[in-house]
Amino acid sequence: MCIMEFEKTFGGIRDPRTGNRKVYSLTGIMFMTMVGVICGMRDFVAIADFAKLKRDFFMQHLPLPGRTPSHDVFGDVFAILDPDQFSRCFEEWTSSLREVISGDYIAFDGKSVRSCLEKKKGGIPLHLMNVWSDANGICLAQMRCDNKSNEVVALENLLKYLSVGSCVVSADAMHCHKKTTQIVREAGADYVLGLKKNEKKLYEHCEESFSDPVAKLIRHEVEEKGHGRKELRVVDLLEIDASDSAQLRGWQDIKAFARVTSTVERNTQVQTDVRYYIASLTDERRVYKAIRHHWGIENKLHWVLDEPFREDRSRVRYKNAGENLATMRKIVLNLLSKIKIPQFGYSRMMLRAALDDQYLRELLQTF
């Protein structure tokens, strides 16, 4: 990848610097940051040291003066960079990577960057709403939430401009609201939402419906073994008529309740868990897949951000720097996801990129 491709994607971001502070171009600083993150650098001090050691490499891509930027330059630029503009460019880029597949499972879930504590807000960590495409294996978007309770607003705002038509949207019980079901259906998607006692009347109605001895349940069972455990998941789907009950009014196109009973056996100990969901689908297999694929955002996005990328340990917090660096991590994750091969985990790819310039060039060619 040459710098021209990078500038084409992110060149529209307004440079927030003024006066004679523009020794290095904005896209140049962002490019060096991206390459640093690809190679496992986790803060601006490490990125600045890396850029200094790799000066000859960057000279092949960027018009640099006699030296590379200091960590203060990297930190100051990312602190004042408009995070909304950066996120929008990120989302436009991911839309070019994404293949819109009918029936794709789109998961919405929030994640805190636990060490990125905002002192002005009483030490509350940075919290982001993330969107994951299961079929494409990439993060489609992120949006900052002032706190965990504002995830609902973030999901609703994201749904207004993301293309989710003919897909299945999944989210946890925090998002089980009438307005959410309306926005999902207006976007042309189906939904499978977790149901807990935060919606007390609906939850009680769901439990009572499954307790009815004459209820006609559609059952789907899956058994899995591995890592010293055996798990049996039983999905019971109960089709419902929204016109039959006052508790169902206002829940847009609600068509079924789902109950997932998970029984895990490990070392002669047995644990059973029961969870409930609402759905605009009546196909028990698709409902089950939506529930299972929702865990993809935890296993393939949040876990990767916290382990290979060490996001939870990031103490970058000044002004907008924490949020902007979180966006950069997702750019890199999407980039690596496109070319990841089974025998190469993310950590191994990042280490090899740091040590092998030719391999790093091959990675950058996929941008």
C-alpha positions in Angstrom: 0.0 0.0 0.0 1.3 3.5 -0.8 0.5 6.5 1.2 -1.9 7.7 -1.7 -4.4 4.9 -0.8 -4.3 5.9 2.8 -4.8 9.5 2.0 -7.7 8.7 -0.2 -9.4 7.0 2.7 -8.5 9.4 5.6 -7.4 12.6 3.7 -10.8 14.2 4.2 -10.3 14.5 8.0 -9.8 18.1 9.0 -6.3 18.8 10.4 -7.0 20.4 13.8 -3.5 21.9 14.1 -2.9 25.6 13.6 0.0 27.8 12.8 3.5 26.3 12.4 2.7 23.1 14.1 2.4 21.1 10.8 5.9 19.8 10.4 4.4 16.4 9.7 1.3 15.8 7.6 -1.8 14.6 9.4 -2.2 11.5 7.2 1.6 10.8 7.7 1.2 10.8 11.5 -1.9 8.6 11.2 -0.2 6.2 8.8 2.8 5.8 11.1 0.4 5.1 14.0 -1.4 2.5 12.0 1.8 0.7 11.1 3.0 0.9 14.7 -0.3 -0.7 15.9 0.1 -3.4 13.2 3.5 -4.2 14.7 2.2 -4.4 18.3 2.9 -0.9 19.6 0.3 0.0 22.2 0.9 3.6 23.1 2.4 6.8 21.6 5.8 6.4 23.3 6.2 2.9 21.7 4.9 4.2 18.4 7.4 7.1 18.4 10.3 4.7 19.2 9.1 2.3 16.5 8.9 5.1 13.9 12.4 6.3 14.8 13.8 2.7 14.4 11.9 2.2 11.2 12.7 5.6 9.7 14.1 4.2 6.5 11.0 2.1 6.0 8.7 5.2 6.4 10.9 7.3 4.1 9.8 5.0 1.3 6.2 6.0 1.9 6.3 9.5 3.5 8.0 12.8 2.9 9.7 13.1 6.3 12.1 15.8 7.5 15.4 14.8 9.2 13.6 13.1 12.1 10.4 11.2 12.9 7.7 12.6 15.2 8.2 12.5 19.0 5.6 10.8 21.3 4.3 14.2 22.2 3.5 14.9 18.5 1.6 11.6 18.1 -0.2 12.1 21.4 -1.2 15.8 20.8 -2.5 15.1 17.3 -4.7 12.2 18.4 -5.9 14.2 21.4 -7.3 17.0 19.2 -8.3 14.9 16.2 -12.1 14.9 15.7 -13.2 11.4 16.7 -16.5 11.6 14.9 -14.8 12.4 11.6 -12.3 9.7 12.2 -15.0 7.2 13.0 -17.0 8.2 9.9 -14.0 7.6 7.7 -13.4 4.3 9.4 -17.0 3.3 8.7 -16.8 4.3 5.1 -13.7 2.2 4.7 -15.2 -0.8 6.3 -18.3 -0.5 4.0 -15.9 -0.9 1.1 -14.5 -4.1 2.7 -17.9 -5.5 3.6 -19.9 -7.8 1.3 -23.5 -7.2 2.1 -24.9 -10.7 2.6 -28.6 -11.4 3.0 -29.1 -13.2 6.3 -25.8 -11.9 7.8 -25.9 -11.7 11.6 -25.1 -8.2 12.9 -24.2 -8.0 16.6 -24.3 -4.9 18.7 -22.5 -4.8 22.0 -20.7 -2.3 24.3 -17.2 -2.5 25.6 -15.3 -0.4 28.1 -11.6 0.4 27.8 -11.1 -0.1 31.5 -7.7 1.6 32.0 -8.8 4.6 30.0 -10.3 6.5 32.9 -11.8 9.9 32.3 -11.0 11.9 35.4 -13.4 14.8 34.6 -16.2 12.2 34.7 -15.3 10.8 38.0 -13.0 8.1 36.8 -15.5 6.5 34.4 -13.7 4.4 31.7 -14.2 5.1 28.0 -17.2 3.1 26.8 -17.9 2.2 23.1 -20.7 0.6 21.3 -19.3 -1.8 18.6 -21.0 -3.4 15.6 -19.8 -6.8 14.3 -20.6 -8.5 11.0 -20.4 -12.3 11.5 -20.3 -13.1 7.7 -17.5 -10.7 7.0 -15.6 -11.1 10.3 -15.0 -7.3 10.7 -16.1 -4.5 12.9 -18.5 -2.3 11.0 -18.7 0.7 13.3 -18.2 2.1 16.8 -19.8 4.9 18.7 -18.8 6.5 22.0 -21.3 6.2 24.9 -21.2 8.6 27.9 -21.8 5.6 30.1 -23.1 2.0 29.8 -26.7 3.1 30.1 -26.4 5.2 26.9 -25.7 2.1 24.8 -29.4 2.1 23.9 -29.1 5.6 22.3 -25.9 4.6 20.5 -27.5 1.5 19.0 -30.5 3.4 17.8 -28.2 6.1 16.2 -26.0 3.5 14.5 -29.0 1.7 13.0 -30.1 4.8 11.3 -27.3 4.8 8.9 -25.8 1.3 8.8 -27.0 -0.9 6.0 -28.6 -3.9 7.8 -31.4 -4.7 5.4 -32.2 -8.5 5.2 -29.8 -9.1 8.1 -30.5 -10.3 11.6 -29.6 -7.8 14.4 -28.8 -9.2 17.8 -28.2 -7.4 21.1 -28.4 -8.2 24.8 -31.3 -7.5 27.2 -30.2 -3.9 27.7 -31.6 -3.2 24.2 -34.8 -5.0 24.6 -37.1 -2.0 24.1 -40.1 -1.2 21.9 -38.2 1.6 20.1 -35.3 -0.7 19.3 -37.6 -3.2 17.6 -39.2 -0.4 15.6 -35.9 1.0 14.4 -34.6 -2.5 13.4 -37.7 -3.3 11.4 -37.7 0.1 9.7 -34.1 -0.6 8.6 -35.4 -3.8 6.9 -33.8 -6.2 9.4 -35.0 -8.9 11.7 -34.1 -9.0 15.4 -33.2 -11.4 18.2 -33.0 -9.6 21.5 -32.1 -10.9 25.0 -35.0 -10.6 27.5 -34.6 -10.1 31.2 -36.5 -8.6 34.0 -35.7 -5.0 33.0 -38.9 -5.6 30.9 -40.8 -7.1 33.7 -44.3 -7.5 32.1 -42.9 -9.0 28.9 -40.6 -11.3 30.8 -43.4 -12.6 33.0 -45.6 -13.1 30.0 -42.8 -15.0 28.3 -42.3 -17.3 31.3 -46.1 -17.9 31.6 -46.3 -18.7 27.9 -43.6 -21.4 28.1 -45.3 -22.8 31.3 -48.6 -23.3 29.4 -48.9 -27.2 29.1 -50.6 -26.9 25.7 -48.0 -24.5 24.2 -46.7 -25.8 20.9 -42.9 -25.6 21.1 -40.5 -25.9 18.1 -37.3 -27.5 19.4 -33.7 -27.4 18.2 -30.9 -29.2 20.0 -27.2 -28.9 19.7 -24.6 -30.9 21.6 -20.9 -30.0 21.7 -17.9 -31.6 23.3 -14.4 -30.4 23.8 -11.8 -29.0 26.3 -13.1 -31.4 29.0 -16.7 -30.3 28.9 -19.9 -31.4 27.3 -22.7 -28.9 26.6 -26.2 -29.5 25.5 -28.1 -26.5 24.2 -31.9 -26.8 23.7 -33.7 -24.0 21.9 -37.4 -23.9 22.3 -39.3 -21.5 20.0 -42.8 -20.4 20.7 -44.7 -18.6 18.0 -46.9 -15.8 19.3 -49.7 -13.5 18.1 -49.0 -9.9 19.1 -52.7 -9.1 18.9 -53.6 -11.6 21.6 -52.0 -9.8 24.5 -51.7 -6.3 25.8 -48.1 -7.0 26.9 -47.1 -7.5 23.2 -48.5 -4.2 21.9 -45.8 -1.8 20.6 -43.2 -4.5 20.1 -42.8 -4.2 16.3 -43.4 -7.4 14.4 -42.7 -9.6 17.4 -43.4 -13.2 16.3 -41.7 -15.5 18.8 -40.3 -16.1 22.2 -37.2 -18.2 22.5 -35.9 -20.1 25.5 -32.3 -21.5 25.5 -31.5 -24.1 28.1 -27.8 -24.7 28.4 -26.6 -27.8 30.4 -22.8 -28.0 30.9 -21.1 -31.0 32.3 -17.5 -30.7 33.4 -15.7 -33.0 35.8 -18.9 -34.7 37.0 -20.4 -31.3 37.8 -23.5 -30.1 36.0 -24.6 -26.5 35.5 -27.9 -25.4 33.9 -28.7 -21.9 32.6 -31.9 -20.7 31.1 -32.1 -17.5 28.9 -35.0 -15.9 27.1 -35.2 -13.9 23.9 -37.7 -12.2 21.7 -37.6 -12.4 17.9 -39.2 -11.2 14.7 -38.3 -14.7 13.2 -40.1 -18.0 13.5 -37.3 -20.2 12.1 -35.8 -21.9 15.2 -32.5 -22.6 13.4 -32.0 -18.9 12.4 -32.9 -17.8 15.9 -30.4 -20.2 17.4 -27.7 -19.0 14.9 -28.4 -15.4 15.8 -27.9 -16.2 19.5 -24.7 -18.2 18.9 -23.2 -15.8 16.4 -23.9 -12.9 18.8 -21.0 -14.4 20.9 -18.7 -13.6 17.9 -18.5 -10.0 18.9 -17.1 -11.2 22.3 -14.8 -13.9 21.0 -13.6 -12.4 17.7 -13.6 -8.6 18.5 -13.6 -7.8 22.2 -11.3 -10.7 23.2 -8.9 -9.9 20.4 -8.8 -6.2 21.4 -8.1 -7.1 25.0 -5.5 -9.8 24.4 -3.3 -9.3 21.3 -4.0 -5.5 21.3 -4.1 -5.1 25.1 -6.8 -2.5 24.8 -8.0 -2.9 28.4 -4.5 -2.0 29.6 -4.3 1.1 27.5 -3.9 4.2 29.7 -4.1 6.7 26.7 -6.8 9.0 27.9 -6.0 12.7 27.2 -8.9 14.4 25.5 -9.9 12.4 22.3 -6.7 10.3 22.2 -8.2 7.2 23.8 -11.2 7.0 21.5 -9.1 7.7 18.4 -6.6 5.1 19.3 -9.5 2.6 19.8 -10.7 3.4 16.2 -7.1 2.8 14.9 -7.0 -0.6 16.6 -10.2 -1.6 14.8 -8.8 -0.5 11.5 -5.8 -2.7 12.1 -8.0 -5.6 13.3 -10.1 -5.4 10.2 -7.0 -5.2 8.0 -5.4 -8.3 9.7 -8.8 -10.2 9.6 -8.8 -10.0 5.9 -5.6 -12.0 5.5 -5.5 -14.0 8.7 -4.5 -17.7 8.2 -5.3 -20.4 10.7 -1.7 -21.1 11.8 -1.0 -17.4 12.4 -2.7 -15.8 15.4 -2.9 -12.0 15.6 0.0 -11.8 18.0 2.2 -13.8 15.7 1.3 -11.7 12.7 2.0 -8.5 14.6 5.4 -9.8 15.8 6.4 -10.9 12.3 5.4 -7.6 10.9 7.6 -5.8 13.4 10.6 -8.0 12.5 10.1 -8.5 8.7 9.7 -5.4 6.5 8.8 -7.5 3.5 6.0 -9.2 5.4 4.8 -5.7 6.7 4.7 -4.5 3.1 2.5 -7.5 2.2 0.1 -6.7 5.0 -0.1 -3.1 3.9 -0.8 -4.1 0.3 -4.2 -5.4 1.5 -5.4 -1.9 2.6 
